């Protein structure tokens, strides 16, 4: 008999604290060049935003990492810790091998994959991403069509840093045949970055925007929030 999966109850304050500890345990303060106290101080103002933004509209079903849905993710950008340092700090759920950046990124390419204007980042260093879905419904879809569908839903595409943050805090989201593209970071060409599984580890690579893959969906979120405000997927701010 199959036992139905039920997501666990969710405490936004405790979850925020867990994610901060996770980054500390993974060596983010040292990688950022900040003292532990300075790194903690950078993130601390976001705690109130996390609690205020999830308490009023909380839905336990939104906290189901195994189904690819989480209420919020704490994001630290490349301005604080380079992507080349954050990917090796990821692993698969239950795995030990470090994540890596695929060599298909030619020298200097990763630096050109930056957040699109539509993503409207609330902060260039650290912020929160709300209502995250890995988007396996788009597995097998043409990426540019998936991106258009997500835009029509007034959701926002994930950046590279947001995808890395998602699997850093919730490694169980990245599973075989349910990997995801990150259309919120582009380089001005037809490449769309993506995270999938390779050599039993997470890999950051890219795929062409016109080429569908049965195992690659398109991750998205409802909005972003910085200290004291929430940014919607369309770029508006709510204070």
C-alpha positions as CSV (number, residue, x, y, z in Angstrom):
1,X,0.0,0.0,0.0
2,X,1.3,3.4,-0.9
3,X,1.5,5.9,2.0
4,X,0.5,9.4,0.8
5,X,3.2,12.1,1.3
6,X,2.2,15.0,3.5
7,X,4.3,18.1,3.8
8,X,5.5,19.1,7.3
9,X,4.2,22.1,9.1
10,X,6.1,25.3,8.6
11,X,7.5,27.9,11.0
12,X,9.0,30.8,8.9
13,X,11.2,32.2,11.7
14,X,12.7,28.8,12.4
15,X,13.1,28.1,8.7
16,X,14.9,31.4,8.2
17,X,17.2,30.6,11.1
18,X,17.9,27.2,9.7
19,X,18.9,28.6,6.3
20,X,21.3,31.1,8.0
21,X,22.9,28.3,10.0
22,X,23.2,26.2,6.8
23,X,25.1,29.0,5.1
24,X,27.4,29.3,8.1
25,X,28.0,25.6,8.3
26,X,28.9,25.5,4.6
27,X,31.5,28.2,5.1
28,X,29.8,31.1,3.4
29,X,31.2,33.7,5.9
30,X,34.8,32.7,5.1
31,X,34.1,32.5,1.4
32,X,32.6,36.0,1.4
33,X,35.7,37.5,3.2
34,X,33.5,38.6,6.1
35,X,33.7,37.8,9.7
36,X,30.9,35.5,10.9
37,X,29.3,38.4,12.8
38,X,29.4,40.6,9.7
39,X,27.9,37.9,7.5
40,X,25.1,37.3,10.1
41,X,24.5,41.0,10.2
42,X,24.1,41.1,6.5
43,X,21.3,38.6,6.6
44,X,19.6,39.5,9.9
45,X,17.3,42.3,8.6
46,X,15.7,39.8,6.2
47,X,14.3,37.7,9.1
48,X,11.4,40.1,9.7
49,X,10.6,40.1,6.0
50,X,10.5,36.3,5.9
51,X,8.1,36.1,8.9
52,X,5.8,39.0,7.8
53,X,5.6,37.7,4.3
54,X,4.7,34.1,5.1
55,X,2.6,34.3,8.3
56,X,-0.4,36.1,6.8
57,X,-0.7,33.9,3.7
58,X,0.8,30.7,4.9
59,X,-0.2,27.4,3.2
60,X,1.4,24.2,4.5
61,X,1.1,22.8,1.0
62,X,3.6,25.4,-0.2
63,X,6.2,23.8,2.0
64,X,6.9,20.5,0.2
65,X,10.5,20.3,-1.0
66,X,10.1,16.8,-2.2
67,X,7.4,18.0,-4.5
68,X,9.6,20.9,-5.6
69,X,7.7,23.7,-3.7
70,X,9.1,25.9,-0.9
71,X,7.8,29.1,0.7
72,X,11.0,31.0,0.6
73,X,14.7,30.8,0.0
74,X,17.5,32.9,1.4
75,X,19.6,34.1,-1.6
76,X,23.2,35.3,-1.3
77,X,24.4,36.7,-4.7
78,X,27.8,36.5,-6.5
79,X,28.6,40.0,-5.2
80,X,29.1,38.3,-1.8
81,X,30.2,34.8,-2.7
82,X,31.2,33.9,-6.3
83,X,29.2,31.2,-8.1
84,X,32.4,29.2,-8.5
85,X,32.5,29.0,-4.6
86,X,28.8,28.3,-4.0
87,X,28.3,25.5,-6.5
88,X,30.9,23.2,-4.8
89,X,29.0,23.8,-1.6
90,X,25.9,22.0,-3.0
91,X,25.3,18.2,-3.0
92,X,22.5,15.9,-3.9
93,X,20.1,14.9,-1.2
94,X,21.9,12.1,0.7
95,X,25.0,12.6,-1.5
96,X,28.5,13.6,-0.8
97,X,30.0,14.7,-4.1
98,X,30.2,18.5,-4.5
99,X,28.4,20.4,-7.2
100,X,30.3,22.0,-10.1
101,X,30.1,24.5,-12.9
102,X,30.2,22.7,-16.3
103,X,33.2,23.4,-18.6
104,X,30.7,24.3,-21.4
105,X,30.9,27.8,-19.9
106,X,33.9,29.2,-21.8
107,X,36.3,31.5,-19.9
108,X,34.4,34.7,-18.9
109,X,31.0,33.3,-19.9
110,X,29.6,32.8,-16.4
111,X,30.2,36.5,-15.6
112,X,28.1,37.5,-18.6
113,X,25.0,35.5,-17.3
114,X,23.5,38.2,-15.2
115,X,20.0,38.8,-13.8
116,X,17.6,40.2,-16.5
117,X,16.0,43.5,-16.0
118,X,12.6,41.8,-15.5
119,X,13.9,40.0,-12.4
120,X,14.0,43.4,-10.5
121,X,16.4,42.2,-7.7
122,X,15.5,44.0,-4.4
123,X,19.1,43.9,-3.3
124,X,22.5,43.2,-4.9
125,X,23.9,41.2,-2.0
126,X,21.2,39.2,-0.2
127,X,17.4,38.9,-0.3
128,X,14.5,36.4,-0.1
129,X,12.8,34.5,-2.9
130,X,9.1,33.6,-2.2
131,X,6.8,30.9,-3.5
132,X,9.4,28.8,-5.3
133,X,8.6,26.0,-7.7
134,X,11.1,23.9,-9.6
135,X,8.7,23.7,-12.5
136,X,8.7,20.1,-13.6
137,X,5.4,20.7,-15.5
138,X,7.7,22.3,-18.1
139,X,9.8,19.2,-18.6
140,X,9.8,18.5,-22.3
141,X,8.6,22.0,-23.2
142,X,10.6,24.4,-25.3
143,X,12.4,26.7,-22.8
144,X,11.4,30.0,-24.4
145,X,7.8,28.9,-24.5
146,X,8.0,27.9,-20.8
147,X,9.4,31.3,-20.0
148,X,6.5,33.0,-21.8
149,X,4.0,30.9,-19.9
150,X,5.5,31.8,-16.6
151,X,5.5,35.5,-17.4
152,X,1.9,35.2,-18.3
153,X,1.2,33.9,-14.8
154,X,3.0,36.9,-13.4
155,X,5.6,34.7,-11.9
156,X,9.3,35.4,-12.1
157,X,12.1,33.2,-13.5
158,X,15.0,32.2,-11.2
159,X,18.5,33.5,-11.6
160,X,21.6,31.3,-11.3
161,X,22.2,32.4,-7.7
162,X,18.6,31.6,-6.8
163,X,18.9,28.2,-8.3
164,X,22.1,27.5,-6.4
165,X,20.4,28.8,-3.2
166,X,17.4,26.5,-3.8
167,X,19.5,23.3,-3.9
168,X,21.8,24.6,-1.2
169,X,18.9,24.9,1.3
170,X,16.7,22.2,-0.1
171,X,18.9,19.5,-1.9
172,X,15.9,17.2,-2.1
173,X,14.4,19.5,-4.8
174,X,17.0,18.3,-7.3
175,X,16.1,14.8,-8.4
176,X,16.4,12.7,-11.5
177,X,14.1,13.8,-14.4
178,X,13.0,16.9,-12.4
179,X,15.8,19.3,-12.9
180,X,15.3,22.9,-13.9
181,X,16.4,25.8,-16.1
182,X,17.1,29.3,-14.7
183,X,15.8,31.8,-17.1
184,X,16.3,34.8,-14.8
185,X,20.0,34.9,-15.8
186,X,20.9,35.5,-19.4
187,X,24.0,36.5,-21.4
188,X,22.4,38.1,-24.4
189,X,22.4,34.9,-26.5
190,X,20.2,31.9,-26.9
191,X,21.6,30.0,-23.9
192,X,19.6,29.4,-20.8
193,X,21.4,28.3,-17.6
194,X,20.2,25.2,-15.8
195,X,21.0,22.9,-13.0
196,X,20.8,19.2,-13.4
197,X,22.5,16.0,-12.2
198,X,25.8,14.8,-13.6
199,X,28.3,12.4,-12.2
200,X,26.2,12.0,-9.1
201,X,26.4,15.7,-8.3
202,X,24.6,18.9,-9.1
203,X,25.9,20.6,-12.3
204,X,25.4,24.2,-13.4
205,X,25.3,24.2,-17.2
206,X,23.2,25.7,-20.0
207,X,20.9,24.6,-22.8
208,X,19.6,26.3,-25.9
209,X,16.3,28.2,-25.5
210,X,14.7,26.4,-28.4
211,X,15.7,22.9,-27.4
212,X,13.4,20.9,-25.1
213,X,14.6,18.3,-22.7
214,X,12.3,15.7,-21.0
215,X,14.2,16.0,-17.8
216,X,14.5,19.7,-17.6
217,X,11.7,22.0,-16.4
218,X,11.7,25.8,-15.7
219,X,11.9,27.1,-12.1
220,X,10.0,30.1,-11.0
221,X,8.8,32.1,-8.0
222,X,6.1,34.5,-6.9
223,X,8.2,37.4,-5.9
224,X,11.4,38.6,-4.2
225,X,11.8,40.5,-1.0
226,X,14.5,42.6,0.5
227,X,14.8,44.4,3.8
228,X,11.4,46.0,4.5
229,X,9.7,45.3,1.2
230,X,8.6,42.6,-1.2
231,X,9.2,42.8,-5.0
232,X,6.6,41.2,-7.2
233,X,7.4,39.1,-10.2
234,X,6.7,42.1,-12.5
235,X,9.1,44.3,-10.6
236,X,6.8,46.3,-8.4
237,X,7.5,46.8,-4.7
238,X,5.2,46.5,-1.7
239,X,6.5,48.2,1.5
